[in-house]
Amino acid sequence: MTAPVRFPRFFVTAPAPCPYLEGRTERKVFTELKGPHADALNDALGRIGFRRSQTVAYRPSCADCTACVSVRVVAGEFAPSSTQKKNLKRNSDLVTSVCHPWSTAEQFALLQRYLAARHPGGGMATMDEVDYADMVEHTPVTSYVIEYREPSEGDTPGRLVGACLTDRQGDGLSMIYSFYDPEHASRTGLGNYIILDHIRRAAAEGLPYVYLGYWVDGSERMQYKVRYRPLEKLVREGWQRLSDDEQDELVHATANRAATRRRGGSGDKPMFAEREARGAEAFFRRPV
């Protein structure tokens, strides 16, 4: 006789200012990931747009807004652009290691440099080493940290220039949080390279997708996701592939907004992950 299936209990957060779009309010629905079936639950929820933060799976559940859209790259059909090909070639000497989800002082130091340059004053700016260890190590599912290092010199490992906390799901790789050296003297596009490497890695493992989290139209920090083809978005009817014309239009709009910003336009709010990495306990408010 098999044990009865226990359905997860879902909760909803209290409304709060949206970290993506100024003047809007966000709300999230979430559940705990725990026990022997945590991997299976995380897989199932990932297919319907949930993301993981430590021991919690969450997704937006805003009353009057649907701007957050889950997106994933079809790894086996990915066709790099000329710019992405140059990025792959430029960084092809990096040494990649798949590590157990265990935090290190070297990773934390790199994270601090990344946050100071890219997200000063954001929700993760005050993280200490214990907070970082919680973000990496408190995982009930199959996870690892992928490290990117420069070539070694003799027996000494090369300098760490990038890292990504990644979940391995049944149908793909889910990029939970990545960071890198934002001011490297000779390397550019490290963040994009980490995504490209995940796409290549998923395809080599026979995994169909790389989950990039949420794309938010109007949030500048999310626009890089539309540059990876083919891209699928989650709509009410299920996963839908963006047409070439639709993706061309999004890429063009992104380039125009970036040009405007360089001429003196305003920036954008910190990414949602900066707030969630502080701890899963902040999610729990009231059951749905």
C-alpha positions as CSV (number, residue, x, y, z in Angstrom):
1,M,0.0,0.0,0.0
2,T,1.5,3.3,-1.0
3,A,1.3,6.4,1.2
4,P,-1.2,9.1,0.1
5,V,0.1,12.0,-1.9
6,R,0.3,15.2,0.1
7,F,-0.5,18.3,-1.9
8,P,1.6,21.3,-1.0
9,R,0.0,24.1,1.1
10,F,0.2,27.5,-0.6
11,F,0.6,30.9,1.0
12,V,0.4,34.5,-0.3
13,T,2.5,37.4,0.7
14,A,1.1,40.8,1.8
15,P,1.1,43.4,-1.0
16,A,4.4,45.3,-1.3
17,P,5.9,47.9,-3.7
18,C,6.9,46.2,-6.9
19,P,10.7,45.9,-7.3
20,Y,10.4,45.9,-11.1
21,L,8.0,48.7,-12.1
22,E,7.7,51.9,-10.2
23,G,4.2,52.7,-8.8
24,R,2.9,49.2,-8.9
25,T,2.3,46.6,-6.2
26,E,3.4,43.0,-6.1
27,R,2.1,39.9,-4.4
28,K,3.5,36.4,-4.5
29,V,2.1,32.9,-4.0
30,F,4.5,30.3,-2.6
31,T,5.0,27.0,-0.9
32,E,7.7,25.1,1.0
33,L,9.9,22.6,-0.7
34,K,10.8,19.8,1.7
35,G,10.9,16.1,2.2
36,P,11.8,13.3,-0.2
37,H,9.6,14.6,-3.0
38,A,11.1,18.1,-3.1
39,D,12.8,17.6,-6.4
40,A,9.6,16.3,-8.1
41,L,7.6,19.2,-6.6
42,N,10.2,21.8,-7.8
43,D,10.2,20.2,-11.3
44,A,6.4,20.4,-11.5
45,L,6.2,23.9,-10.2
46,G,9.0,25.1,-12.4
47,R,7.0,24.1,-15.5
48,I,4.2,26.4,-14.4
49,G,6.3,29.4,-13.7
50,F,7.5,29.0,-10.1
51,R,11.1,29.9,-9.1
52,R,13.1,28.7,-6.1
53,S,14.6,30.7,-3.2
54,Q,16.2,28.5,-0.6
55,T,13.4,26.2,0.6
56,V,10.6,28.1,-1.0
57,A,9.0,28.0,-4.5
58,Y,7.2,31.2,-5.5
59,R,5.6,33.0,-8.4
60,P,4.0,36.4,-8.9
61,S,0.3,36.6,-8.1
62,C,-0.5,40.3,-8.5
63,A,-4.1,41.4,-8.5
64,D,-3.9,43.9,-11.4
65,C,-0.6,43.2,-13.3
66,T,0.8,40.3,-15.4
67,A,4.1,42.0,-16.4
68,C,6.2,39.2,-15.0
69,V,6.5,36.5,-17.6
70,S,8.5,33.2,-17.2
71,V,10.9,32.5,-20.0
72,R,13.1,29.6,-21.0
73,V,15.6,29.0,-23.8
74,V,15.1,25.9,-26.0
75,A,18.7,24.6,-25.5
76,G,18.8,22.0,-28.3
77,E,17.7,24.5,-30.9
78,F,19.7,27.4,-29.7
79,A,21.4,29.4,-32.4
80,P,24.0,31.9,-31.1
81,S,24.1,35.3,-32.8
82,S,27.4,36.7,-34.1
83,T,27.9,38.6,-30.9
84,Q,27.3,35.5,-28.8
85,K,29.7,33.5,-30.9
86,K,32.4,36.2,-30.3
87,N,31.6,36.0,-26.6
88,L,32.0,32.2,-26.5
89,K,35.3,32.4,-28.4
90,R,36.6,35.3,-26.2
91,N,35.9,33.4,-23.0
92,S,36.6,29.9,-24.2
93,D,39.7,29.6,-22.0
94,L,37.7,29.9,-18.8
95,V,37.9,26.7,-16.6
96,T,34.4,25.6,-15.5
97,S,33.8,23.5,-12.4
98,V,30.5,22.1,-11.1
99,C,30.7,22.3,-7.3
100,H,28.5,21.1,-4.5
101,P,26.2,23.9,-3.2
102,W,28.7,24.9,-0.5
103,S,29.6,28.6,-0.1
104,T,33.2,29.8,0.0
105,A,34.9,33.0,1.0
106,E,36.1,33.5,-2.6
107,Q,32.6,33.3,-3.9
108,F,31.4,35.7,-1.3
109,A,34.1,38.2,-2.1
110,L,33.2,38.1,-5.8
111,L,29.5,38.6,-5.0
112,Q,30.4,41.7,-2.9
113,R,32.3,43.2,-5.8
114,Y,29.4,42.4,-8.2
115,L,26.8,43.9,-5.9
116,A,28.8,47.0,-5.2
117,A,29.1,47.7,-9.0
118,R,25.8,46.5,-10.3
119,H,23.3,46.8,-7.4
120,P,24.6,49.3,-4.9
121,G,22.0,49.9,-2.1
122,G,20.0,46.8,-3.2
123,G,18.5,44.3,-1.0
124,M,21.5,42.0,-1.0
125,A,24.0,44.8,-0.3
126,T,24.0,44.2,3.4
127,M,24.5,40.4,3.1
128,D,27.2,38.9,5.2
129,E,28.8,35.5,4.8
130,V,26.2,33.7,6.8
131,D,23.4,35.2,4.6
132,Y,25.3,34.1,1.5
133,A,25.8,30.6,2.9
134,D,22.0,30.4,3.6
135,M,21.3,31.4,0.0
136,V,23.6,28.7,-1.5
137,E,23.4,25.8,1.0
138,H,19.7,25.8,2.1
139,T,18.5,23.8,-0.8
140,P,16.2,20.7,-0.6
141,V,16.6,20.0,-4.3
142,T,19.4,19.0,-6.7
143,S,21.6,22.1,-6.9
144,Y,25.2,23.1,-7.5
145,V,27.4,26.1,-7.9
146,I,29.1,26.4,-11.3
147,E,32.4,28.3,-11.0
148,Y,34.2,30.1,-13.8
149,R,37.9,30.6,-13.4
150,E,40.7,32.0,-15.5
151,P,43.4,29.4,-16.5
152,S,45.5,28.2,-13.7
153,E,49.1,29.0,-13.2
154,G,50.9,25.9,-12.2
155,D,49.2,24.2,-9.3
156,T,47.4,27.4,-8.3
157,P,43.7,27.6,-9.4
158,G,42.9,30.5,-11.6
159,R,41.1,33.6,-10.4
160,L,37.3,33.2,-9.9
161,V,35.5,35.5,-12.3
162,G,32.0,34.1,-12.3
163,A,29.6,31.8,-10.5
164,C,26.0,30.6,-10.7
165,L,23.7,28.8,-8.3
166,T,21.9,26.4,-10.5
167,D,19.1,23.8,-10.0
168,R,19.0,20.7,-12.1
169,Q,15.4,20.0,-13.0
170,G,13.9,17.1,-14.9
171,D,13.5,19.1,-18.0
172,G,16.3,21.6,-17.8
173,L,18.7,23.9,-15.8
174,S,17.2,26.7,-13.7
175,M,19.6,29.6,-13.2
176,I,18.8,30.7,-9.6
177,Y,21.4,33.5,-9.2
178,S,24.5,34.3,-11.1
179,F,27.3,36.9,-10.4
180,Y,30.6,37.8,-11.9
181,D,33.5,40.3,-12.0
182,P,31.8,43.4,-13.4
183,E,34.9,45.4,-13.9
184,H,37.3,42.8,-15.3
185,A,40.1,44.6,-17.2
186,S,40.1,42.4,-20.3
187,R,36.9,40.3,-20.3
188,T,33.5,41.6,-21.2
189,G,30.1,39.8,-21.4
190,L,30.8,37.5,-18.5
191,G,27.1,37.5,-17.4
192,N,26.1,36.5,-21.0
193,Y,28.8,33.9,-21.1
194,I,27.4,32.2,-18.0
195,I,24.0,31.9,-19.7
196,L,25.6,30.7,-23.0
197,D,27.5,28.0,-21.0
198,H,24.3,26.9,-19.3
199,I,22.6,26.5,-22.7
200,R,25.5,24.5,-24.1
201,R,25.6,22.4,-20.9
202,A,21.9,21.6,-21.0
203,A,22.1,20.6,-24.6
204,A,25.0,18.3,-23.9
205,E,23.1,16.6,-21.1
206,G,20.0,16.2,-23.2
207,L,18.0,18.7,-21.2
208,P,15.6,20.6,-23.3
209,Y,15.5,24.0,-21.5
210,V,17.4,26.6,-19.6
211,Y,15.0,28.6,-17.3
212,L,16.0,32.3,-17.1
213,G,13.3,33.3,-14.6
214,Y,11.0,36.3,-15.2
215,W,11.1,38.7,-18.1
216,V,9.5,42.0,-17.3
217,D,8.6,44.4,-20.1
218,G,9.6,47.8,-19.0
219,S,12.3,46.6,-16.5
220,E,15.7,47.4,-18.1
221,R,17.6,44.8,-16.1
222,M,15.4,42.0,-17.5
223,Q,15.8,42.8,-21.2
224,Y,18.9,40.8,-21.8
225,K,16.8,37.6,-21.7
226,V,15.2,38.3,-25.1
227,R,18.5,37.9,-26.9
228,Y,18.5,34.1,-26.6
229,R,16.8,32.2,-29.4
230,P,14.6,30.3,-29.5
231,L,12.8,31.7,-26.4
232,E,9.6,30.4,-24.9
233,K,7.3,32.4,-22.6
234,L,4.6,31.0,-20.3
235,V,1.1,32.3,-21.1
236,R,-2.3,31.2,-19.9
237,E,-2.5,28.5,-22.5
238,G,1.0,27.1,-21.7
239,W,4.5,27.6,-23.0
240,Q,4.5,29.6,-26.3
241,R,7.5,30.1,-28.6
242,L,8.2,33.7,-29.5
243,S,8.2,34.2,-33.3
244,D,11.3,35.6,-35.0
245,D,9.4,38.9,-35.7
246,E,8.3,39.2,-32.1
247,Q,11.8,38.6,-30.8
248,D,13.3,40.9,-33.3
249,E,11.0,43.7,-32.2
250,L,11.8,43.1,-28.5
251,V,15.6,43.1,-29.2
252,H,15.2,46.3,-31.2
253,A,13.2,48.0,-28.4
254,T,15.8,46.9,-25.9
255,A,18.6,48.4,-27.9
256,N,16.7,51.7,-28.2
257,R,16.0,51.9,-24.5
258,A,19.7,51.2,-23.7
259,A,20.7,54.0,-26.0
260,T,18.3,56.3,-24.3
261,R,19.7,55.3,-20.9
262,R,23.3,56.0,-22.0
263,R,22.2,59.5,-23.0
264,G,21.1,60.2,-19.5
265,G,17.8,58.3,-18.9
266,S,16.9,56.8,-15.5
267,G,17.8,53.4,-14.3
268,D,15.6,50.7,-12.9
269,K,14.8,49.0,-9.6
270,P,16.9,46.2,-8.1
271,M,16.2,42.7,-9.2
272,F,13.7,40.7,-7.3
273,A,16.3,38.1,-6.4
274,E,18.1,40.7,-4.3
275,R,15.2,40.8,-1.8
276,E,14.5,37.1,-1.8
277,A,18.0,35.9,-1.0
278,R,17.7,37.4,2.5
279,G,15.7,34.4,3.7
280,A,12.7,32.2,3.0
281,E,10.9,33.1,6.2
282,A,10.0,36.5,4.8
283,F,7.5,34.7,2.5
284,F,5.2,33.3,5.1
285,R,2.2,35.5,5.7
286,R,-1.2,33.7,5.5
287,P,-2.4,30.5,3.7
288,V,-4.3,30.8,0.5
